[in-house]
Amino acid sequence: MTSTLSALLRAAAATLADAGVPTPEVDAELLAAHAFGLSRGEVAAASIRGDAAPADTAAFAELLARRAAREPLQHLTGLAPFRHLELAVGPGVFVPRPETELVAQLAIDALLAVPDAAPVAVDLGTGSGAIALAMATEVPHARVYAAESSADAFGWTQRNFAAHAPHAHLAFADLADAFADLDGTVAVVVSNPPYVPDDAIPRDPEVRLFDPPAALYGGVDGLDVVRVLSGVGMRLLRPGGTLVIEHGEWQGGPVRELLTADGWRAAATHLDLTLRDRATTALRP
């Protein structure tokens, strides 16, 4: 029997490393915190002090086995950090990624640059609500609207909106025809659409086996939904409004070409912190 929390964590991290989990030490600490009702800082402090392991480790062992089977950490804890938010997530909803925080920043920056007292922003295919809720909480004078069409995801979306921005507007709607009443009035339209090409099956089991396919795959070239967004953005945005679209690392050029051909101005691709193409912005003429 493992006598100290430190030894328990080392054994857990070794198990996760053997299973190919990319961050085994971090995941072990976060699972322990969740299982034992502690913060991660409290777990780390107890480990450094040499505290004894809790008497009942059954819940931790179960979580560890599921994580070793590559079930997403966020599904096990029920939470996904995004900027300053902690979002509720689980089966049926796309888990927000750190790289999407840049996409949210681009939308927030564009929204903050609008001189209106209450500029309007729309997040299409909002999933967990990550981008919309970042805008609603970091630009509190904005009027934020978001649409999600997946019934499996929508329960999570509603929960996150209720927790973080009950004043924001959430609709169960397809992004192709959402918010017709806002046509021509929106300052910023943003989306993290499905953009993985149909034959580019993700390597990570957490993505391949647990993320909703409808949130991943975007047709032969991955840009089917981007083409739809180009038209929807033209409909919703007012002249000079900003479109922000997340995409894959090889798609910056094709997305710029697509948007430019559709009449958008100043299409520009932005890199994430790993210097990969992550999002393209454009202005409505």
Buried (B, 14 or more C-beta within 10 A) or exposed (E): EBEBBBBBBBEBBEBBBEBEBEEBBBBBBBBBBBBBEBEEEBBBEBBEEEBBBBEEBEBBBEBBEBBBEBBBBBBBBEBBEBBEBBBBBBEBBBBBBEBBBBBBBBBBBBBBEBEEEEBBBBBBBBBBBBBBBBBBBBBEEBBBBBBBBBEBBBBBBBBBBEBBBEEBBBBBBBBBEBBEEBEEBBBBBBBBBBBBBBEBEEEEBBBEEBBBEBBBBBBEBBBBBBBBBBEBBBBBBBEEBBBBBBBBEEBBEBBBEBBEEBEBEEBEBBEBEEEEBBBBBBBBE
